[in-house]
Amino acid sequence: MKYILLFFTSFIFAQQTQFVDFKSVNAHLKLNTTDKSIAGSVEYQFDVLKPIDTIKIDAKDMEFSKILINQKEVNFINTGKQLQIINNFEKGKNQLTFDYWAKPKQALYFIAIENSKVQIWTQGQGRYTSNWFPSFDDVNEKLIFNLGITFNKEYQVISNGVLKEKIANGDLIEWQYRMENSMSSYLAMLSIGKYDKKELKAKSKIPLEYYLENKDVNRFESTYRYSKRIFDFLEKEIGINYPWEIYREIPVRDFLYAGMENTTSTLFATRYVVDSIGFEDRNYTNVDAHELAHHWFGDLITAESSTHHWLQEGFATYYALLAERDIYGDDYFYSKLYDTAQQIKFASRTDSVPVLNAKASSLTFYEKGAWALFVLHESIGDKAFKKAIKSYLKKYAYQNVNTQNFFDEIKKVSNFNLEKFQKTWLESPTFDTAEANTLLSKNKTIQIRLEVDKLKKTPLAEKEVFLKKTLESDAFPSIKQAIVDQLVNEKYEAKKALLLTALKTNNVQVRQDVASTLTKIPEDFRLEYETLLDDKSYQTQEIALFWLWKNFPDHRSEYLDKSKNWIGFNDYNLRTMWLSLALSTPNYSSDSEALVTELISFSSTKYEATTRQNALEKLISFKIINDQVLSNLVSATTHHMWQFSKFGRETIRFLLKNSEMRVSFERILPNLTPDEQFQLDRLLKENEVKKQE
C-alpha cells in the first residue's frame, strides 16, 4: 500500500500549488562550522485549497524530528529528497512545525579564512535552497520568509528582509530578519562574515547597505562607485518603486557566479572588489545593475518555468545596459549591443536553440533576450514600452508569469506585430542582422564601426589612411580597438605606424589591445612598448611585463626591478606573475627558496580559487613543481567551484602523461585528505586504463 501511495502522490506533487498554498515560514537556524552543518526549528503556515492526502517539502539529505501538523503528530516519509507529510488534509488553514539537521553537499558553503575565521554563504538558484533549508524547488510556490540565525557575536549575519532584532546570548547573537512580501524559495539566503558597512538612502528613501570585508574598506568608493546612482536610475526608468523594504550588496569569497539577486540582499564575487586602477578593467557596474534589475524581473515577478527564463535574464541584462547607458553614454550602449550581436551571430552557427526554450544557452537567454527587448522598445516607442512595463509589473506583482502575460500588456499600448516579433526574436535560432544593423546605425559610432569592419579583408595599403585618421580622431575607443584587432596578422613594418598611433591615443583599452596583440616585439618598438608598464591597468601591466620579459632576455632584470612591488587585483595577478618570472630568470634572486615558498603559498587553500589557479598555472608552466605544488593541485579537484575543480582534474591528467609525475602523485597519495585521495585515485586509475589501451 505504501508504494501505491507514493506513486499516487508523485502525480499530485507536480501540481501541488493547485492543492496547497504555503503562505509563510518562520525559522530559527544555527550553523556549526566544525562539521559544516545547519540545524533549525521551522514553522510553515499553509492553506489547503482542495482536499489532498499528502503534501511535500523539498529537502535534500536531511534528518527530521518533532514533525507536527496543527500541534499534533503526523505520519511522514523522508525520501532523502523530500519530506512528505501524510494526512487527510481538508480545506482550511494549517500549521506545520518540525526540527531538522543537514550537512549540505551544495548550496551552503563554509569558506575558511586565515586566522581561523570563516565566511558562510548560500546559493539557491541552480543549486536549490532545498539543500540547506526545507523549502520548494518549484518557483511557483511563493511565500514570506522570516529567518532567525544564531551565530558568534564577532560576525555579521545577513538574510532576506529587514533586521528586526538582535538577541545576545553569551558569545552568540540571534539575528531576526522579517519580510513583508512573498518570494520563491531559490531567493532565500544567508551570509555570515566580518564586514564593514556603509548605509545610504535612495531618492525614494529605501535604505541601502553596502558591505566590504574589513581589509577592503579603502575600496568602498571604487567598488560601489555607481551603486546608488544605478538604484535611483532603475526606480525611475522602470516606473515602479523598488518593491522591497531594503537593499544590500555583499561580496563573498569563492562565489560560484558573478552575482546573485537574493531578494533584498545581493551576493557578488570578490573579484569585483577593486581599487581605482582595478576599476578600469574589472568593475562591478554591470553586475550591480543586473542583479538589482532582477529585484523587479525575477524576484517581484518570476517566470513560471525555464521556457520563459528570458523574462528574468533578458530583462535584467537589458535594464543593466540601460543603467550603463545613463552612466557611460549612448556610444557605450550601442557598442555593447553591437558586440553582443556579433557574439550571438557567431554562436548561432552551431547553437540552434532559441530564446523560448528551457535548454537555451546563457548567451541566448541573457544577450539575445536583451536584444529582443531593445528591438521591442525601439519598435513601439519609449512611452508605450514604459507604460506596458509598469502595467506588467503592477498586475503580476509577487506572482509568476509567462511570455504571453508580458505580450498581453504590450498589446494594450501598441498594435505592434507581436506574432512576427516572437517568431523572429524568440523562436528562431538565427539572428536578424539586417534589423539589428538598422537599429544600431542610428548611432554615429556604429556607422563608423561598420565601416571599419567592412575593411577586414581589404589590403592594409588601401585602408591605412582611413585607419590612421580614425585612430587620431575622437572616435569611441571600441572603434579604435577594432582597428588594432584588424592589424594582428599584418607584417610588423606595414603596421608599425598605426600601432604607434594607437599607443598615442592614451586610452587604456586601446593600448591594452596593442599589448595583447603584439606578442613578438621588435627591438625598434621596445621603448614604446615599455611605456605600457606604466599604464593604470593591472591587466595591461601583466600582459606587458610577460611579453617584454619573454622578448628581451637582456632587459629582464630591469623589468623585474621595476615590478617587484606590484600586487595587482585582489587575486594577486601581478605578484604571482612577478614571482614566476623572477624564479625563471637565472641569477636574478639570491633567495629563490623564499620566492618559491611565496608562490606555492598562493596556490594553497589560504587563498581564493582564482588566486590559487593563477599560481598553479604559473608554477606548472614554468616547471616549478614539488610535492606541495602537487598536493595543492589535487586539493583543487575537491573545490566547490566547478571551474577550479575541472582545472585541477585536467591539469593532473596532463601531468600524468609523464610517467615520472605518476610516481610523484602516488608518493603524496597517503598524505591527502579522504576526498583528495578519492579524486586522485580515480585519476590514477583512469590514466592506467588509457595506458593499457
Buried (B, 14 or more C-beta within 10 A) or exposed (E): EEEEBBEEBBEBBEEBBEBBBBBBBBBBBBBEBEEBBBBBBBBBBBEBBEEBBBBBBBBBEBEBEEBBBEEEEEEBBBEEBBBBBBBEBEEEEBEBBBBBBBBBEBBBBBBEBEEEBBBBBBBBBEBBBBBBBBBBBBBBBBBBBBBBBBBEEEBBBBBBBBBEEEEEEEEEBBBBBBBEBBBBBBBBBBBBBBBBEBEBEBEEEBEBBBBBBEEBEEBBEBBBBBBBBBBBBBBEBBBBEBBBBBBBBBBBBBBBBBBBBBBBBBBBBBBBBBBEBBBBBBBBBBBBBBBBBBBBBBBBBBBBEEBBBBBBBBBBBBBBBBBBBBBBEBBBBBBBBBBBBEEBBEBBEEBEBBBBBEEBBEBBBBBBBBBBBBBBBBBBEEEBBBBBBBBBBEEBBBBBBBBEBBBBBBEEBBEBEBEEBBEBBBEBBEBBBEBBBEBBEEBEBBEBBBEBBEBEEEEBEEBBEBBBEBBEEEBBBBBBBBBBBBBEEBEBEEBBEBBEBBBEBEBBBBBBBBBBBBEEBEEEBEEBBBEBBEBEBBBBBBBBBBBBBBBBEEEBEEBBEBBEEBBBBBBBBBBBBBBBBBBBBEEBBEEBEEBBEBBBBBBBBEBBBBBBBBBBBBBBEBEBBEEBBBBBBBBBBBBBBEEBBEBBBEBBEEBBEEEEBBEBBEEBBEEBEEEBBEBBBEBBEBBEEEEEE
